[in-house]
């Protein structure tokens, strides 16, 4: 076995057909990281006959006395089921990278471990996952654990909506009741989804900059490097339609409210208690809704005055790779959260995916905690509500390449769990 250098073209050719292929392991992603402060290298792994049997993009930075930490995003593309091959790979990585000043290599292979139901219970398990895990640990990789949240470079769980062999109506029916309601609400409010042909990131970044740990330039470079496979979507509110729909909803509820008031007056105390209680409860709920719809009409009227030429409420960036559409990031103006534009954006993307005959819509990371209430419960509910199938991946591993220098680094560094994702991009 040998470790060799590959050209970007050689790397892409191999990576595009590998079992564990993913958009992180592409030259497009490598170019993005190279223009955002990282150094990159494409490594190939050959057997004794010089056949290419593995490859990886590594990104790295110098962190201590010219020493480097490297990361293979979503893992080295390699067959981990053979223990002898994995051990030989580790030996070669230490031999080659260790001599080049690398302290540590981190990776999180894109190997599914389990498929779960909406409650987090295991439906299907990768029969080979225990063998792969054992081979990696035995060869010297340190496993970072079965993390449930976002402690590592990338999340260990994703929500994936199946598009293949399904018509759009059946996909819609598979959504949760709450998700369908919010899609309909956004659509009825006059929100339109636009695929920005200029792929301008400006508005989108304003919506996400508070939660993003990456710069605007990073997303612009991502769009540039993935080119036609990158799409930027915006949710645009037609403020005139919003006024019309808000007025219609308010007037409909007003009629209902007046009818209930009349019914209460007509029956009075002669009405049987259970019936009277039901009428009173309906009237109280109608009063509440009437106030909500009145406030919405006031908001709609003001928005029409302030934004007669429409208003951008939110946006999303996607990348199309292989047989899937990946949601990279999305966000919206928190002032208009109740208009649910993010739900309509995802529904639009799903429609696009079906038209283009993609197999999956990958909504990116979710939490692995499905039972206990936690800060990410809303995130899970949102994505799983789109019939997102929780998919668990094997997780993150560290391989120490130079023991002496790594221990020296740890003795001087306050950062014991160095993360490349925390570096400004």
Secondary structure, DSSP 8 states (H G I E B T S, - for coil): -EEEE--HHHHHHHHTTSTT--TTSSHHHHHHHHTTT-EEEEEEEE-TT--EEEEEEEEEEEEETTEEEEEETT--BS-TT-HHHHHHHHHHHHHHHHHTTEEEEEE----EEEEE-TTS-EEEE-TTHHHHHHHHHHHT-EE----SSS-SSS-SEEEEEE-TT--HHHHHHTS-HHHHHHHHHHHHTTEEEEE-TT---HHHHHHHTTT-SS-HHHHHHHHHHHGGGEEEEEEEE-HHHHHHHHHHHHHHHHHHHHHHHHHHHHHGGGS-HHHHHHHHHHHHHHHHHHHHHHHHHHHHHHHHHH-TT-EEEEEEEEEEETTEEEEEEEEE-GGGGGG-HHHHHHHHHHHHHHHTT-SEEEEEEE-S--SS--TTHHHHHHHHTTT-EEEEE---EEEES-HHHHHHHHHH-S-SS--GGGS--
